[in-house]
Amino acid sequence: MEKILVIAENNSFLVRNIAKQLEELRYEVAITEINIQAISEYKENVEAMFLYTESDTEVYTKELVFIRDKAAEENIPIFYLGEDAENL
């Protein structure tokens, strides 16, 4: 089963609904906050990352660089949902 890491600012209704929809498509889903340490815990066996933000992404510069670098190093696609994609 493919594993998708959902990375979000908070565990909101929308985030839980996204995870539920992915699970219905037979993906294994883990949800974590936008935090380098928390994301690092899911380093193994992640086939894709789904990033969701509700606010300005400038707040998460270090975290976004970490996510981007991890994805590039391990050839992991990143799917993004949010308003401010310029800083990604």
N, C-alpha and C positions, 0 to 999 in steps of 0.2 A: 504494500500500500504506500502510495506516495505521500510525503509529509509536507504540509504547507505551514509556514510560520506567519501568523498574522501579528503585525506589529502596529500598535495603536497607542494614542495618548491615554485612553482610558477604556475600560471594559463596558462600553455603552451598549444600548439596545441594538444599534446598527452593527457594531462589531460582533456581538453575539449572533446576530442574524446572518451576517456574512459567513461566520464560522459554521453555523448550522447548515447553510446552503452548500458549502464546500463538503461538509460531512455527508450530506445527502448524495453528493456526487462521488462518494466513496474515497474521499481524501482523509488522511489523518491530519488533524488540525491542532496546533498549539497556539495559544494567544499569549503575547507578552507586551510589556510597555516599551516605550521608546527610551531605552536605557542600555548602554553598552554592556554592562555586566549581565543584565537579564537576557539580552539577545545572545551573548556568548554562551549561555547555558544550553542553547539549542543549536550548537555548532555542528553536530553530527546529523547526517541523513536528512537534511532539509533539501527538498527538490525545488522549492519556490518560496518567495517571500511576498507577502501582501502588506503594503504599508498604507495606513490610513491616518490622516491628520485632519483636525478640525480648525487648527489655528495656523499662524504664520510659521513656516518651516525654519526661519532664521533662528528660532529658539533652539533648534536641534542640530546645529551645524556639525558638531563633533559626532553625534550619533548618525547623522546621514552620511558623513564621510566613512564611518565605520561600516555601515550597511552596504554602501556602494563598493567599498574595497573588498568586503567579504564576498559579495555577489560576483565581483570580477575575478577574484582568486579561485573561487569554487565553481564558476560558470553557472550561477544560480539566477534565474530570471526574477525581476522585481516588478510587481504590479502595484500601481499607486492610485489611490483615490483621495482627493483632497483639493483644496482651492489653490494653493500656492506651489506649483511645480517648477518654478524658475530656479530654485535652489537645489534641486535634486541632481 
